[in-house]
Amino acid sequence: MGSRMAGRLQSAQHEVVVYNRTRARAEQFAQRGATIAQTPRELAAQSEVIFSSLANDAALEAVMFGADGVLSSARPGTTLVEMSTVNPETSRRLHDSAALTGVFVLDAPVSGSTLQAEQGRLVIFVGGEENVFERCRPLLALLSAKTFYLGASGFGATMKLCVNAMLGLGVQALAESIALGVKAGLPRERFLQVLSETAVVSPSQKAKIENARKSEYPAAFALSLMLKDFGLILDLAKAHSVSMPATAAAVQVAAAENARQTAAHSDEDFSVVVRAMEREAGIE
């Protein structure tokens, strides 16, 4: 996701400095004129606006708060647009810590996959000070089809978890429907074609039906990341005393399939739960 967004900023003729924990992934941008930073500290010292897109809370902690992290050198007035899917409390801690040194932080996670990121058609959810959001709006417009300001720090992260709860449950519902239809004798190809034409299937589910049709699950959004997000969703639900029984059940399916993926040294798209449910139903 981050590489696609960096590419969008380069295409708009912005001066871009790139850091990636795996340096080889940043080299493509050097060939297009970007500067490659050796550490987050080095990147922050050269930047007015910093976009970050990281895998999880632990990665965010290391990149932002580490000895060579962003906050160790970001200058007062710098704006940090943090786009990872993380715990809202982590977003708030980053916001509050940065404020002590005059650095502004927006939590701005995105909805969409790598294709939408490449095309600048993401949906972005923003939390933080509204005046900071307004200053960043032109840059966010390069990355998104729609950007929504939700309110105080952490609210962008909260919105993203609510959206991903629907995303994960939607694909689990799709997996169960496919397993039921095929096991009950419907011709698989015809069944999937008709299912994709119904009004109850969302655009995101429709894309996953194509994965099911081919029995191939290339990782647009890896199962391991969906499982991580499920954990964040349930942590948020626990913190606010919200019961989420369907989500808890979906987590069990995702966790079991993720264990199989790990054993096979694979990490397919989270829609691979379709195959998991078919296997559970005894469908070859």
C-alpha positions in Angstrom: 0.0 0.0 0.0 2.7 2.4 1.0 4.7 1.9 -2.2 1.6 2.7 -4.4 0.9 5.8 -2.4 4.5 7.0 -2.7 4.3 6.4 -6.4 1.2 8.7 -6.5 3.1 11.5 -4.7 6.1 11.1 -7.1 3.8 11.2 -10.1 2.4 14.5 -8.8 6.0 15.9 -8.8 6.5 16.1 -5.1 10.0 15.6 -3.7 9.8 12.3 -2.0 12.1 10.7 0.6 11.5 7.0 1.2 12.3 4.6 4.0 11.3 1.0 4.2 12.4 -1.6 6.8 13.3 -3.8 3.8 15.6 -1.4 1.8 15.2 -3.3 -1.5 11.6 -2.3 -1.6 12.5 1.3 -1.6 15.1 1.1 -4.5 12.4 1.4 -7.2 11.8 5.0 -6.0 15.4 6.0 -6.2 15.4 5.1 -9.9 12.6 7.7 -10.3 14.4 10.4 -8.4 13.4 9.8 -4.8 15.9 10.0 -1.9 16.3 6.8 0.1 16.7 7.3 3.8 18.7 4.8 5.9 16.5 5.3 9.0 13.2 6.8 10.0 15.2 9.5 11.9 17.0 10.4 8.7 13.7 10.6 6.7 12.0 12.8 9.3 14.9 15.3 9.4 14.4 15.9 5.7 10.6 16.0 5.5 7.7 18.5 6.1 4.9 15.9 5.7 5.5 12.2 6.6 3.2 9.5 5.4 3.5 6.1 7.1 1.9 2.8 6.2 3.0 -0.1 8.5 1.9 -3.6 9.1 0.9 -3.5 12.8 1.2 -1.7 16.2 4.7 -3.2 16.9 6.0 -1.8 13.6 4.5 1.6 14.3 6.1 1.6 17.7 9.5 0.8 16.3 9.4 3.3 13.4 8.0 6.2 15.4 9.3 5.8 19.0 12.6 3.9 18.4 16.1 5.4 19.0 16.3 6.1 15.3 12.5 6.7 15.0 10.6 9.5 13.4 9.9 11.4 16.6 13.6 11.5 17.5 14.3 14.1 14.7 11.0 15.4 13.3 11.1 19.2 13.5 8.3 21.4 15.1 5.6 22.0 12.5 6.1 18.7 10.7 2.9 16.8 10.0 2.7 13.0 10.3 -0.1 11.3 8.4 -0.2 7.8 9.9 -2.1 5.5 7.6 -1.7 2.1 9.3 -4.5 0.0 10.7 -3.7 0.0 14.4 -5.3 0.2 17.8 -6.9 3.7 18.3 -5.1 4.0 21.6 -1.8 3.6 19.7 -2.9 6.4 17.4 -3.8 8.6 20.3 -0.4 7.9 22.1 1.5 8.9 18.9 -0.6 12.0 18.6 0.0 13.1 22.2 3.7 12.3 22.2 4.3 14.2 19.0 2.4 17.2 20.2 4.9 17.6 23.0 7.6 18.5 20.4 5.3 20.6 18.1 4.7 17.8 15.6 1.1 17.3 14.2 -0.4 13.9 13.7 -3.4 12.7 11.8 -4.5 9.0 12.0 -5.6 8.4 8.4 -6.1 4.7 7.7 -7.5 3.7 4.3 -10.2 1.4 2.8 -9.2 -0.2 -0.4 -6.6 -2.6 -1.7 -3.4 -2.2 -3.7 -5.3 -1.5 -7.0 -7.2 1.4 -5.4 -4.0 2.7 -3.9 -2.3 2.6 -7.3 -5.2 4.5 -9.0 -5.7 7.0 -6.2 -9.1 5.7 -5.4 -8.7 4.9 -1.7 -11.2 6.0 0.9 -9.4 7.7 3.8 -10.7 8.1 7.4 -9.1 10.9 9.3 -8.8 11.7 13.0 -6.9 14.6 14.6 -7.1 18.4 14.5 -9.4 19.6 11.8 -7.1 22.5 10.7 -4.3 20.0 10.2 -6.6 17.9 8.1 -7.5 20.9 6.0 -3.8 21.7 5.4 -3.2 18.1 4.2 -6.4 17.8 2.1 -4.6 18.5 -1.2 -2.1 15.7 -0.6 -4.8 13.3 0.6 -6.7 14.0 -2.6 -3.9 12.6 -4.6 -4.4 9.2 -2.9 -8.1 9.0 -2.5 -11.5 9.1 -4.2 -13.0 10.2 -0.9 -11.6 11.5 2.4 -13.7 11.8 5.6 -12.8 13.8 8.7 -14.2 11.9 11.7 -13.1 14.1 14.6 -10.5 13.8 17.4 -7.3 11.7 17.3 -8.0 8.0 17.2 -11.4 8.3 15.4 -9.9 7.6 12.0 -8.5 4.4 13.4 -11.8 3.5 15.0 -13.7 4.0 11.8 -11.3 1.7 10.0 -11.8 -1.1 12.4 -15.6 -0.8 12.1 -15.2 -1.0 8.3 -12.9 -4.0 8.5 -15.3 -5.8 10.8 -17.8 -5.6 7.9 -15.2 -6.6 5.4 -14.2 -9.7 7.3 -17.7 -10.8 8.1 -18.8 -10.2 4.6 -16.2 -12.6 3.2 -17.0 -15.1 5.9 -20.7 -14.9 4.9 -19.7 -15.4 1.3 -17.6 -18.4 2.2 -20.5 -20.1 4.1 -22.9 -19.4 1.2 -20.6 -20.9 -1.3 -20.0 -24.0 0.8 -23.7 -24.4 1.3 -24.6 -24.0 -2.4 -22.0 -26.3 -3.7 -22.5 -29.0 -1.1 -26.3 -28.9 -1.8 -25.5 -29.7 -5.5 -25.7 -26.4 -7.3 -23.2 -26.4 -10.3 -20.3 -24.4 -8.9 -19.5 -22.2 -12.0 -23.2 -21.3 -12.6 -23.8 -20.8 -8.9 -20.9 -18.3 -8.5 -22.0 -16.5 -11.7 -25.6 -16.0 -10.4 -24.4 -15.1 -6.9 -22.2 -12.3 -8.2 -25.2 -10.8 -10.0 -27.4 -10.5 -6.9 -28.0 -7.2 -5.1 -26.9 -8.6 -1.8 -23.3 -9.1 -3.0 -21.1 -6.1 -2.3 -18.4 -4.9 -4.7 -15.7 -6.3 -2.4 -17.4 -9.6 -2.2 -17.8 -9.7 -6.0 -14.0 -9.5 -6.4 -13.6 -12.4 -4.0 -16.1 -14.5 -5.9 -13.6 -14.3 -8.8 -10.9 -15.7 -6.5 -13.3 -18.5 -5.6 -14.1 -19.2 -9.2 -10.4 -19.7 -10.1 -9.6 -21.3 -6.8 -6.7 -18.9 -6.6 -6.3 -16.4 -3.8 -3.5 -13.9 -4.6 -2.9 -11.6 -1.6 -4.6 -8.3 -2.3 -5.2 -8.2 1.5 -3.3 -11.0 3.2 -5.1 -13.4 5.6 -2.5 -12.6 8.3 -3.4 -8.9 8.2 -7.2 -9.6 8.4 -6.5 -11.8 11.4 -4.5 -9.0 13.0 -7.4 -6.6 12.3 -9.9 -9.0 13.8 -7.8 -9.0 17.0 -7.9 -5.2 17.1 -11.6 -5.2 16.4 -12.3 -7.5 19.3 -9.9 -5.5 21.6 -11.9 -2.4 20.8 -15.2 -4.2 21.4 -14.0 -5.4 24.8 -12.9 -1.9 25.7 -16.3 -0.6 25.0 -18.3 -3.6 26.3 -19.8 -4.4 22.8 -20.7 -8.0 22.0 -19.6 -9.2 18.6 -20.5 -12.9 18.4 -20.4 -13.2 14.6 -17.0 -11.5 14.5 -15.7 -13.9 17.2 -16.8 -16.9 15.1 -15.2 -15.5 11.9 -11.9 -15.1 13.9 -11.9 -18.9 14.6 -12.1 -19.7 10.9 -9.4 -17.2 10.0 -7.1 -18.3 12.8 -7.4 -22.0 11.8 -6.7 -21.2 8.1 -3.9 -18.9 9.1 -2.3 -21.7 11.0 -2.4 -23.9 7.9 -1.0 -21.0 5.8 1.9 -20.5 8.3 2.7 -24.3 8.2 2.7 -24.1 4.4 4.9 -20.9 4.4 2.1 -19.1 2.5 0.0 -16.0 3.1 -2.8 -15.9 0.6 -5.6 -13.4 0.4 -8.1 -13.4 3.3 -10.8 -14.6 0.9 -9.0 -18.0 1.2 -11.6 -18.7 4.0 -13.8 -19.7 1.0 -11.5 -22.7 0.4 -11.4 -23.3 4.2 -15.2 -23.5 4.5 -15.4 -25.8 1.4 -12.8 -28.0 2.9 -14.8 -28.1 6.2 -17.9 -29.1 4.2 -16.0 -32.0 2.6 -15.9 -30.3 -0.9 -13.0 -31.3 -3.1 
